[in-house]
Amino acid sequence: MSIPKLDSKNNLFDILQNAQAEYQNLEIKSSLDALSFSVFFDWAERYWVLLLITLSLILLIRFIIVKSVAHLQSHTQNETRVKTWYLLRWHFLKALQSHIAPLIACMTFLPYQMVMQTKILTSNLTLVFFMGVLMLWILIDTLLRRHGILKTVIPLPKLKHRTLQLTIKILLCMVFTYIVSEEIFKLPENLNFLVQSATVIIGSFVTVICILQVTSLANFNRQARRLSILASAVLLTCIIAELSGYTSYARWVYFGTLGTLCCVSLWSLLIQFIRDITQALQTPDHHWHGELKALLHIDAEDTLKNIPWLSFVIQTLMTGLMILGVLSVWGLSIQTISWAQNTFVEGFSIGKSTIVPLKIIIGIITFIIILNVGRSISGRISSGSLLRHKLDSSAIETITKMTTYIGFMVAAVVGLTMAGFNFQNLAIIAGALSVGIGFGLQNIVNNFVSGIILLFERPVRTGDWVSVGNQEGFVKNIRVRSTEVQTWDRTDVVIPNSEFISQQVTNYTLRDPHGRLILPLCVRYGTDTQMVKSLLLEIAEAHHRVIKTGRNGIPKPEVYFMSFDEGRVHLQLWVFIRNIRDKWQATSDLNFEIDRRFRENGIEIPIPQHGLHIRSSIPIPFEKDMPMPPQPNHEEKDEDENEDKPS
């Protein structure tokens, strides 16, 4: 090998540059040789076997999903009943129609971020890479085929299906190419720079196309469309920045925007799914909503008022995780994330108190879950499905209410314990409560204790006809502090429970619903009273609400001769009806029938006679002696009217 002649500095520079380029080419060649050797020799046994097994499992799962969805579609078209989990999965797939492309990008980008930042599975990243490409490729092909799962969910033309599928696959290839060049295979600097630049430029352009396609096929609101336009403008700025030489800025903005789209899309998808489940549990509008409630042993008419609180807590937690994900995508340091995590898990101090957000959230969730479980048990007790022995309605209501109160107390104690509440200060709280009871809470505690006494002694039950003070009506609901009574004109009156304990209460239906009616009447003197008696007894026995034969100590209908009067005979008809609530209707029916039968048999009901006594000392003026009223003077009236008229 001849040694080149060094004539000048430029000749020396050219020789060094050519040597450096030759060294870089040799480095690229050795890297490719090492890559091929690792692929075809290091994977010779277990990795290829594992890859084939994984591929077989993925194809089998794909086959099962496609067949089950086809089966679901046929059942849906035939309007037959299907399993709840089929319907839930179908509803979940319907929720994907607005987030297909961002979801695939999220599944591509977020696992990479997790692996790179948490340093999980760092020894076999090549295997993780190929497995991820394989699974995502099959997932995209399964979801976005023309005759795939989402055929009925996203009814697009054939060309749009192919365009969206091709666009997402190109985006997937670009992102994983960047991962290969940057983190896994450690390509030379020049080749790595070229791959990264191409990834940013082509990836930004493809991502903009994905955003526009997804926006066009889904029903986005105005705010979502504005955000998609903003994201597209930012990605186009990345292309301009990369071509202008601002490579670091372009890559930072591109991957930050892509990660933000992935996080927000996944967050909105899960939030929508939680809202759909919440709506299904509260107001079932579809068949699968009722199936879900039946599966959870929830009454179909139960609105589950505490479910929105649980949904709010879960959505808040997911929103916090989404914000942390977005911040980590934009380069939030691991120290900051660990500080936020420690603050959330271990809490922070305010004075002598330590507040732990995680414990508070767990306490709220535990309180809501136990409270709903208690209400579900109370509902099943109320329906009689948990009781082996038949009890009356009042006993079932007492057990139901006591179960509800005990469930609330248990939920409160367990929730406060999970939230980190210190029960050592309970003596101080009890002392403060005793002072409050002695001054301002005395009436509330009195009503509370009276409500517990009402539930156990049951002198008043729901549905009873009671009279308390000047209020009379039916008991509608017995609560801890007060009782609702509905009067005859359907006005709800709230009466404190202490009045049912301290005052005299008349309960017309305490032992049984039977009641007595007394109908007074009179006939003319000289009427055959035996005939009147037989008529009245016939009328009473013919009425369907009247108890005809005496049983359980209840007497038969009777007619009593009460007294004589001037030209009249006073009688009374005593009957017992089956339900005292029908008192007014039974009274009206019997009076109508008595009037009709008396008219048919010529029995007269006398009109009361009134006597008029005239004192002789007071002169009664006759018509001729009565003074005439003064007559108006028409001539004077005409003169006055003429004077009032203007000249």
Stockholm file with secondary structure:
# STOCKHOLM 1.0

chainA/1-647         MSIPKLDSKNNLFDILQNAQAEYQNLEIKSSLDALSFSVFFDWAERYWVLLLITLSLILLIRFIIVKSVAHLQSHTQNETRVKTWYLLRWHFLKALQSHIAPLIACMTFLPYQMVMQTKILTSNLTLVFFMGVLMLWILIDTLLRRHGILKTVIPLPKLKHRTLQLTIKILLCMVFTYIVSEEIFKLPENLNFLVQSATVIIGSFVTVICILQVTSLANFNRQARRLSILASAVLLTCIIAELSGYTSYARWVYFGTLGTLCCVSLWSLLIQFIRDITQALQTPDHHWHGELKALLHIDAEDTLKNIPWLSFVIQTLMTGLMILGVLSVWGLSIQTISWAQNTFVEGFSIGKSTIVPLKIIIGIITFIIILNVGRSISGRISSGSLLRHKLDSSAIETITKMTTYIGFMVAAVVGLTMAGFNFQNLAIIAGALSVGIGFGLQNIVNNFVSGIILLFERPVRTGDWVSVGNQEGFVKNIRVRSTEVQTWDRTDVVIPNSEFISQQVTNYTLRDPHGRLILPLCVRYGTDTQMVKSLLLEIAEAHHRVIKTGRNGIPKPEVYFMSFDEGRVHLQLWVFIRNIRDKWQATSDLNFEIDRRFRENGIEIPIPQHGLHIRSSIPIPFEKDMPMPPQPNHEEKDEDENEDKPS
#=GR chainA/1-647 SS CCCCCCCSHHHHHHHHHHHHHHHHHHHHHHHHHHHHHIIIIITTTHHHHHHHHHHHHHHHHHHHHHHHHHHHHHHHHHTCCCCHHHHHHHHHHHHGGGCHHHHHHHHHHHHHHHHHHHTCSCTTHHHHHHHHHHHHHHHHHHHHSTTSGGGTTSCCCHHHHHHHHHHHHHHHHHHHHHHIIIIISCCCHHHHHHHHHHHHHHHHHHHHHHHHHHHHHSCCCHHHHHHHHHHHHHHHHHHHHHHHTCHHHHHHHHHHHHHHHHHHHHHHHHHHHHHHHHHHHHSCCSHHHHHHHHHTTCCTTCCCTTHHHHHHHHHHHHHHHHHHHHHHHTTCCHHHHHHHHHHHHHCEEETTEEECHHHHHHHHHHHHHHHHHHHHHHHHHHHTTTCSSCCCHHHHHHHHHHHHHHHHHHHHHHHHHHTTCCGGGHHHHHHHHHHHHHHTSHHHHHHHHHHHHHHHHCSSCTTCEEEETTEEEEEEEECSSEEEEECTTCCEEEEEHHHHHHSCEEETTSSCSCEEEEEEEEEETTSCHHHHHHHHHHHHHHSTTBCCSCBTTBCCCEEEEEEEETTEEEEEEEEEESCGGGHHHHHHHHHHHHHHHHHHTTCCCCCCCCCCCCCTTSCCCCTTTSCCCCCCCHHHHHHHHHHHSCC
#=GC SS_cons         CCCCCCCSHHHHHHHHHHHHHHHHHHHHHHHHHHHHHIIIIITTTHHHHHHHHHHHHHHHHHHHHHHHHHHHHHHHHHTCCCCHHHHHHHHHHHHGGGCHHHHHHHHHHHHHHHHHHHTCSCTTHHHHHHHHHHHHHHHHHHHHSTTSGGGTTSCCCHHHHHHHHHHHHHHHHHHHHHHIIIIISCCCHHHHHHHHHHHHHHHHHHHHHHHHHHHHHSCCCHHHHHHHHHHHHHHHHHHHHHHHTCHHHHHHHHHHHHHHHHHHHHHHHHHHHHHHHHHHHHSCCSHHHHHHHHHTTCCTTCCCTTHHHHHHHHHHHHHHHHHHHHHHHTTCCHHHHHHHHHHHHHCEEETTEEECHHHHHHHHHHHHHHHHHHHHHHHHHHHTTTCSSCCCHHHHHHHHHHHHHHHHHHHHHHHHHHTTCCGGGHHHHHHHHHHHHHHTSHHHHHHHHHHHHHHHHCSSCTTCEEEETTEEEEEEEECSSEEEEECTTCCEEEEEHHHHHHSCEEETTSSCSCEEEEEEEEEETTSCHHHHHHHHHHHHHHSTTBCCSCBTTBCCCEEEEEEEETTEEEEEEEEEESCGGGHHHHHHHHHHHHHHHHHHTTCCCCCCCCCCCCCTTSCCCCTTTSCCCCCCCHHHHHHHHHHHSCC
//
